[in-house]
Amino acid sequence: MRASMNRRSWTPSLASIPVVVDSGFFQTLWFNLLCASLLLVCILVMLRRLISASNERVRLRLLARHAKRDRIARELHDTLLQGVQGLILRIHGAIGALPNDHPVSLSIQHTLDRAEEALEEDRKRVSELRLGDPPNQDLACRLAELGMQLKLDYPCKFRVVSNRENRKVTPQVSEQAYGIAGEALLNAFKHAHAGEIEVEVSYGFRHLRIHVRDDGLGMSRAPADGFGGTMNWDIAGMRERAEHIGAELTIASAVECGTEVVLSVPSSIAYLRRQCT
């Protein structure tokens, strides 16, 4: 600053006066950090609500599917199974008039025994359909049992690999995952003419993954393009099951190079929540 008298002579020296203007509270670092923290919290809350809403939609779809499954099980039990049981009893009564050592009687009796075994197996399947999966039954063990049964009719090398970090899977996911992997196993044993089939179950932190691999004939067209016959229905059913539980299903195959089916279920859907005590 300089001064003058009558605007003619100015003082030779300059004088300075420091002026400090304080920042507004909205311009301070702590305010900006607070705003950023609040924004982050809002984003996390929104994401949590979106995930909860998605899980709730999946749960409602599964409940509707279970209700439909129970209705079908009741209808099967009340109509088909009881009707078959009635036919078996009538045939038993009819062959009672024949001598015990008659060739026709022995043949029919053997056929009836097989029919009763099949009927008992169907009853078990209907009971499982109504009651759901046994609690805490490991997926890897169930798939191993299924593979060993299929191996009796379609001999080949078969093994199940698991990371041994078994976590409790929700009954709904266990049911659908077993259905998808079981269908993949059935196709591998029955249609692929494979020399080796492998199932890998991985209980990961972010995902539950199931791989079904074979070194068989493979498929000439990508699953997305569709197949004819029952194969198309099998793949469509697998994709529907995966969609019901919010999972991702990938099928990769090539002629003479085998097939790989990968099911990936998010951990937020796949695993049971731990109870706090």
C-alpha positions as CSV (number, residue, x, y, z in Angstrom):
1,M,0.0,0.0,0.0
2,R,1.2,3.6,-0.9
3,A,-0.1,7.0,0.2
4,S,-0.2,10.3,-1.7
5,M,-1.0,14.0,-0.9
6,N,-3.3,15.6,-3.4
7,R,-2.6,12.8,-5.8
8,R,0.8,14.3,-6.6
9,S,3.5,12.9,-4.4
10,W,3.5,9.3,-3.4
11,T,5.3,7.9,-0.4
12,P,8.4,6.0,-1.7
13,S,8.0,3.0,0.6
14,L,5.3,0.4,0.4
15,A,3.4,-0.9,3.4
16,S,1.7,-4.3,3.4
17,I,-1.2,-5.5,5.4
18,P,-1.8,-9.2,5.5
19,V,-5.4,-10.2,4.9
20,V,-6.6,-13.8,5.7
21,V,-9.9,-15.1,4.5
22,D,-11.1,-18.2,6.3
23,S,-12.4,-21.1,4.2
24,G,-16.1,-22.0,4.6
25,F,-16.8,-25.2,6.4
26,F,-17.9,-26.8,3.1
27,Q,-14.4,-26.2,1.8
28,T,-12.5,-27.9,4.6
29,L,-10.8,-31.3,4.2
30,W,-12.8,-32.9,7.0
31,F,-16.1,-31.8,5.4
32,N,-15.0,-33.4,2.1
33,L,-14.0,-36.6,3.8
34,L,-17.3,-36.7,5.7
35,C,-19.2,-36.3,2.4
36,A,-17.2,-39.0,0.7
37,S,-17.8,-41.3,3.7
38,L,-21.6,-40.6,3.6
39,L,-21.6,-41.3,-0.1
40,L,-19.8,-44.6,0.3
41,V,-22.2,-45.6,3.1
42,C,-25.2,-44.8,0.9
43,I,-23.8,-46.9,-2.0
44,L,-23.1,-49.8,0.4
45,V,-26.7,-49.6,1.8
46,M,-28.1,-49.5,-1.7
47,L,-26.1,-52.5,-2.8
48,R,-27.1,-54.4,0.3
49,R,-30.7,-53.7,-0.4
50,L,-30.4,-54.8,-4.0
51,I,-28.7,-58.0,-3.0
52,S,-31.4,-58.6,-0.3
53,A,-34.2,-58.0,-2.8
54,S,-32.5,-60.3,-5.3
55,N,-32.2,-63.1,-2.7
56,E,-35.8,-62.5,-1.7
57,R,-37.0,-62.9,-5.3
58,V,-35.0,-66.2,-5.6
59,R,-36.5,-67.4,-2.3
60,L,-40.0,-66.7,-3.4
61,R,-39.4,-68.5,-6.7
62,L,-38.1,-71.5,-4.8
63,L,-41.0,-71.5,-2.5
64,A,-43.4,-71.5,-5.4
65,R,-41.4,-74.3,-7.0
66,H,-41.6,-76.3,-3.8
67,A,-45.4,-75.8,-3.6
68,K,-45.8,-77.0,-7.2
69,R,-43.5,-79.9,-6.4
70,D,-45.6,-81.0,-3.4
71,R,-48.7,-80.8,-5.5
72,I,-47.2,-83.0,-8.2
73,A,-46.0,-85.5,-5.5
74,R,-49.5,-85.7,-4.0
75,E,-51.0,-86.3,-7.4
76,L,-48.4,-89.0,-8.3
77,H,-49.0,-90.7,-5.0
78,D,-52.8,-90.6,-5.2
79,T,-53.2,-91.7,-8.8
80,L,-50.2,-93.3,-10.5
81,L,-48.6,-95.2,-7.6
82,Q,-51.9,-96.4,-6.1
83,G,-53.1,-97.4,-9.5
84,V,-49.9,-99.5,-10.2
85,Q,-50.2,-101.1,-6.8
86,G,-53.8,-102.1,-7.6
87,L,-52.7,-103.7,-10.9
88,I,-50.0,-105.6,-9.1
89,L,-52.5,-107.0,-6.6
90,R,-54.9,-108.0,-9.3
91,I,-52.2,-109.8,-11.2
92,H,-51.1,-111.6,-8.0
93,G,-54.7,-112.8,-7.6
94,A,-54.9,-113.9,-11.2
95,I,-51.7,-116.1,-11.1
96,G,-52.9,-117.6,-7.8
97,A,-55.0,-120.0,-9.9
98,L,-51.9,-121.3,-11.7
99,P,-49.7,-124.1,-10.3
100,N,-46.6,-122.8,-8.5
101,D,-44.3,-124.6,-10.8
102,H,-46.0,-123.5,-14.0
103,P,-43.4,-121.7,-16.3
104,V,-45.8,-118.8,-17.0
105,S,-46.5,-118.4,-13.3
106,L,-42.7,-118.2,-12.5
107,S,-42.1,-115.7,-15.3
108,I,-45.0,-113.5,-14.2
109,Q,-43.9,-113.7,-10.5
110,H,-40.4,-112.6,-11.4
111,T,-41.9,-109.7,-13.4
112,L,-44.1,-108.7,-10.5
113,D,-41.1,-108.8,-8.2
114,R,-39.3,-106.4,-10.4
115,A,-42.4,-104.2,-10.7
116,E,-42.7,-104.1,-6.9
117,E,-39.1,-103.1,-6.6
118,A,-39.6,-100.3,-9.2
119,L,-42.8,-99.2,-7.3
120,E,-40.9,-99.0,-4.0
121,E,-38.2,-97.0,-5.7
122,D,-40.8,-94.6,-7.1
123,R,-42.3,-94.2,-3.6
124,K,-38.9,-93.2,-2.3
125,R,-38.5,-90.7,-5.0
126,V,-42.0,-89.2,-4.3
127,S,-41.1,-89.0,-0.6
128,E,-37.9,-87.2,-1.4
129,L,-39.9,-84.9,-3.7
130,R,-42.2,-83.9,-0.9
131,L,-39.8,-83.8,2.0
132,G,-36.8,-82.3,0.1
133,D,-33.1,-83.3,0.6
134,P,-31.9,-84.8,3.8
135,P,-30.4,-82.1,6.1
136,N,-26.6,-81.5,5.9
137,Q,-26.1,-84.1,3.2
138,D,-23.0,-83.3,1.3
139,L,-23.3,-82.6,-2.4
140,A,-20.0,-84.3,-3.3
141,C,-21.2,-87.5,-1.5
142,R,-24.5,-87.5,-3.2
143,L,-22.9,-87.1,-6.7
144,A,-20.4,-89.8,-5.9
145,E,-23.3,-92.2,-5.0
146,L,-25.1,-91.3,-8.2
147,G,-22.0,-91.8,-10.3
148,M,-21.3,-95.2,-8.8
149,Q,-24.8,-96.3,-9.6
150,L,-24.5,-95.1,-13.2
151,K,-21.1,-96.8,-13.5
152,L,-22.8,-100.2,-13.0
153,D,-24.7,-99.7,-16.3
154,Y,-22.1,-97.6,-18.2
155,P,-18.6,-98.8,-17.1
156,C,-15.9,-96.1,-17.2
157,K,-13.4,-94.4,-14.9
158,F,-15.2,-92.1,-12.5
159,R,-14.1,-89.9,-9.6
160,V,-15.3,-87.0,-7.4
161,V,-12.9,-84.3,-6.2
162,S,-13.8,-81.9,-3.4
163,N,-11.8,-79.2,-1.7
164,R,-12.8,-80.7,1.7
165,E,-13.9,-77.3,3.0
166,N,-17.5,-78.4,3.1
167,R,-20.0,-75.6,4.0
168,K,-23.6,-76.1,4.6
169,V,-25.6,-75.5,1.5
170,T,-29.3,-74.3,1.5
171,P,-31.7,-77.1,0.8
172,Q,-33.1,-75.2,-2.3
173,V,-29.6,-74.8,-3.8
174,S,-28.6,-78.3,-2.9
175,E,-31.7,-79.7,-4.7
176,Q,-31.2,-77.7,-7.9
177,A,-27.5,-78.1,-8.0
178,Y,-27.8,-81.9,-7.5
179,G,-30.4,-82.0,-10.3
180,I,-28.2,-80.0,-12.7
181,A,-25.0,-82.0,-11.9
182,G,-27.0,-85.3,-11.9
183,E,-28.4,-84.5,-15.4
184,A,-24.9,-83.7,-16.6
185,L,-23.6,-87.0,-15.2
186,L,-26.4,-89.0,-16.8
187,N,-25.7,-87.4,-20.2
188,A,-22.0,-88.1,-19.8
189,F,-22.5,-91.8,-18.9
190,K,-25.3,-92.5,-21.3
191,H,-24.5,-90.5,-24.4
192,A,-20.8,-89.4,-24.3
193,H,-19.2,-92.9,-24.4
194,A,-16.5,-91.4,-22.2
195,G,-13.5,-93.2,-20.9
196,E,-13.2,-91.0,-17.9
197,I,-15.7,-88.8,-16.1
198,E,-14.8,-86.4,-13.3
199,V,-16.9,-84.2,-10.9
200,E,-15.3,-81.4,-9.0
201,V,-17.1,-79.7,-6.1
202,S,-15.5,-76.5,-4.8
203,Y,-16.9,-74.7,-1.8
204,G,-15.4,-71.3,-2.5
205,F,-15.6,-68.1,-0.5
206,R,-17.4,-66.2,-3.3
207,H,-19.0,-69.1,-5.2
208,L,-20.1,-72.7,-4.9
209,R,-18.8,-74.3,-8.2
210,I,-19.5,-77.8,-9.6
211,H,-17.6,-79.0,-12.6
212,V,-18.6,-82.1,-14.6
213,R,-16.1,-83.2,-17.2
214,D,-15.8,-86.1,-19.6
215,D,-13.5,-87.1,-22.4
216,G,-16.3,-88.5,-24.6
217,L,-17.6,-87.8,-28.1
218,G,-18.6,-84.2,-27.3
219,M,-21.4,-82.3,-29.1
220,S,-21.3,-80.9,-32.6
221,R,-23.2,-77.7,-31.8
222,A,-22.9,-75.2,-29.0
223,P,-25.7,-75.6,-26.4
224,A,-26.9,-72.1,-27.1
225,D,-27.8,-73.1,-30.7
226,G,-30.0,-75.9,-29.4
227,F,-30.1,-79.7,-30.0
228,G,-32.8,-82.0,-31.2
229,G,-34.5,-84.7,-29.3
230,T,-34.2,-85.3,-25.6
231,M,-30.8,-83.6,-25.3
232,N,-32.4,-80.2,-26.0
233,W,-34.9,-80.8,-23.2
234,D,-32.1,-81.9,-20.8
235,I,-30.1,-78.7,-21.4
236,A,-33.2,-76.5,-21.2
237,G,-34.1,-78.1,-17.9
238,M,-30.6,-77.6,-16.5
239,R,-30.7,-73.9,-17.5
240,E,-34.1,-73.5,-15.9
241,R,-32.9,-75.0,-12.7
242,A,-29.9,-72.6,-12.7
243,E,-32.0,-69.6,-13.4
244,H,-34.3,-70.5,-10.4
245,I,-31.5,-70.2,-7.9
246,G,-29.7,-67.2,-9.6
247,A,-26.8,-69.4,-10.7
248,E,-24.7,-69.3,-13.8
249,L,-24.5,-72.4,-16.0
250,T,-21.8,-72.8,-18.7
251,I,-21.6,-75.8,-21.1
252,A,-18.5,-76.2,-23.3
253,S,-18.2,-79.0,-25.8
254,A,-16.5,-80.0,-29.0
255,V,-16.6,-83.1,-31.2
256,E,-14.2,-85.7,-29.9
257,C,-13.0,-83.3,-27.2
258,G,-15.5,-84.1,-24.5
259,T,-17.9,-81.9,-22.6
260,E,-17.5,-79.7,-19.5
261,V,-20.5,-78.4,-17.5
262,V,-19.8,-75.7,-14.9
263,L,-22.4,-74.5,-12.4
264,S,-21.5,-71.4,-10.3
265,V,-23.7,-70.2,-7.5
266,P,-23.0,-67.0,-5.5
267,S,-22.1,-67.7,-1.9
268,S,-24.8,-65.2,-0.7
269,I,-27.3,-67.6,-2.2
270,A,-25.6,-71.0,-1.9
271,Y,-24.6,-71.2,1.8
272,L,-26.6,-71.2,5.0
273,R,-26.0,-68.2,7.2
274,R,-24.1,-68.8,10.4
275,Q,-26.2,-68.3,13.5
276,C,-24.8,-66.0,16.1
277,T,-25.0,-67.1,19.7
